Amino acid sequence: MRIVHKKKIVLSFGCLLLIMAILMQPAFAVEIRNKTEIQHEMDQYVKTTMEANHIKGAALAVTNNEEVFYTQGYGAFSDGRVINGSTPFPIASLSKSVTALAVLQLVDKGLIDLDAPYTSYFPDVVPEDERVRDITIRNLLNQTSGLNDKVNPDMTRSPQYQSLQGINQALNRVKLANDPGTAYSYHNPNYQYLALLVEKVSGQSFSDYLENHIFKPLGMNHTLNVSTTQQINENSAIPPGHYLILGHPVTRAEPLWFVDGPAGIISTAEDMAKWMLAQYDGRLLPPELMEQYHTAGQSGPYGMGWLAGEDEQGGRTISHSGIFWTYKAEETIYLDQRLGITMMFDSGLNAFVDYSAFIEGIASIIHGEEPEASVFNNRNMEILMILLVIATILWGGYSHLRIHRSKKSITTGKLIFSAAVRMLPVLILLFLSPLATFVGGGRVVPWFGLWTSMSSLMIWLVVLSIVNITNLGCYIRLYCDESRISL
């Protein structure tokens, strides 16, 4: 009887396991099918949006909870090599969050004090502006040092730095734009000084420190740091960068720029997924420092290498964009949702490409929502600009004929008014760089940067200027003819 009873128990237990397996199988199938469907929807969205914006190549990394949800590459090299999740891309200013982490690791070891003056670590700095001595490590991290591109040139510096060893010389001559800690101004050299500080305190080169203390521990085995954009141009594993002109991608080398510290990291989608997971798995820093790392600064949302904010549901987010003239990167991590999204592109800053829309669209897909299809894309805007150029040429020809056929006298007042109006696009062209600096919050943009980021707008302004100057010349000639006749 006992044997029969045991057999019944075993049989009943086996039946229960079988029933549970049958019931659970559809659930697992749905989970796998949904994940596959979501990834397929992501692919379709990214490809469609890339096509609408004339982007040739990109890479995507998505993390969800404790797993790498998806990594994928899109497009190909000119030689046919396919871009995939292990293809390296420059991440530009996304590097700042890595530099900030290196600093905080040394804070954790008691080697750096966030509120100590930067010059206390470099006694050989002898600044003419005594306020430089008040710049703290926290000021540099929060971009509130009082430095900006106008008083301390960055991308417009000539010649560019070749290593971190020479950057402190600028602090001896600079006159701060603001008192430290009083105003936010995004300024890349703040993070160059932080990289040099990491070297001084750790006794290692900045690249070696990142390799030994961040990249290797996180398993980011295909990520590296470079000092200048020339090293990006020389790396054949990186897809060539592009800028857009009238909707056509044009390959060009990234202009020379010293980027060690603020923008020198090259990584892959697979490695960026590991980086995003590390933001909430407790491996990077103790909780109290991690909280500071992900918190906004005192003068705005910029904290320590991150922009801290909230999503539509009120959850905490950290994000950053990376900008080169021929490459772009975007990253947003939804801390409370444990969701991370990074995208890297082989095309650069462009007035008509909304790169952040890629992140927003991917997030919508993950949340089961339909991503918004924006009419503001490079294809539509470039078509508009081409039509505007054609219309300007036709209008110029028509105006030229009207001026010659007009029998109305040209008064001095009318000539002066016409000259002022018609010279306006010429003045805009001449002062485009300071205008861009004003709009960009004080960041000085060189002329090649203006061309690569808004070439279509500049072409239209040039065409409009030529038309206006030509017609103004006709007005002046007729005015002079009328003046001679009246005499």
HELIX and SHEET records of a PDB file:
HELIX    1   1 ARG A    2  ALA A   52  1                                  51    
HELIX    2   2 ALA A   92  LEU A   94  5                                   3    
HELIX    3   3 SER A   95  ASP A  108  1                                  14    
HELIX    4   4 TYR A  118  TYR A  121  5                                   4    
HELIX    5   5 GLU A  130  ASP A  134  5                                   5    
HELIX    6   6 ILE A  137  ASN A  142  1                                   6    
HELIX    7   7 LEU A  164  GLY A  166  5                                   3    
HELIX    8   8 GLN A  169  ARG A  173  1                                   5    
HELIX    9   9 PRO A  189  SER A  202  1                                  14    
HELIX   10  10 PHE A  206  LEU A  210  1                                   5    
HELIX   11  11 GLU A  211  PHE A  215  3                                   5    
HELIX   12  12 LYS A  216  LEU A  218  1                                   3    
HELIX   13  13 THR A  229  ASN A  233  1                                   5    
HELIX   14  14 ALA A  269  LEU A  277  1                                   9    
HELIX   15  15 PRO A  287  TYR A  293  1                                   7    
HELIX   16  16 SER A  356  ILE A  366  1                                  11    
HELIX   17  17 ASN A  378  ARG A  405  1                                  28    
HELIX   18  18 THR A  412  ARG A  422  1                                  11    
HELIX   19  19 LEU A  424  LEU A  430  1                                   7    
HELIX   20  20 LEU A  432  VAL A  439  1                                   8    
HELIX   21  21 TRP A  447  SER A  486  1                                  40    
SHEET    1   A 6 GLU A  67  TYR A  74  0                                        
SHEET    2   A 6 ALA A  58  ASN A  64 -1                                        
SHEET    3   A 6 LEU A 339  PHE A 345 -1                                        
SHEET    4   A 6 LYS A 328  TYR A 334 -1                                        
SHEET    5   A 6 ARG A 316  ILE A 323 -1                                        
SHEET    6   A 6 LEU A 307  GLU A 310 -1                                        
SHEET    1   B 3 PHE A  89  PRO A  90  0                                        
SHEET    2   B 3 ILE A 265  SER A 267 -1                                        
SHEET    3   B 3 LEU A 224  ASN A 225 -1                                        
SHEET    1   C 2 HIS A 242  ILE A 245  0                                        
SHEET    2   C 2 HIS A 248  THR A 251 -1                                        
END                                                                             
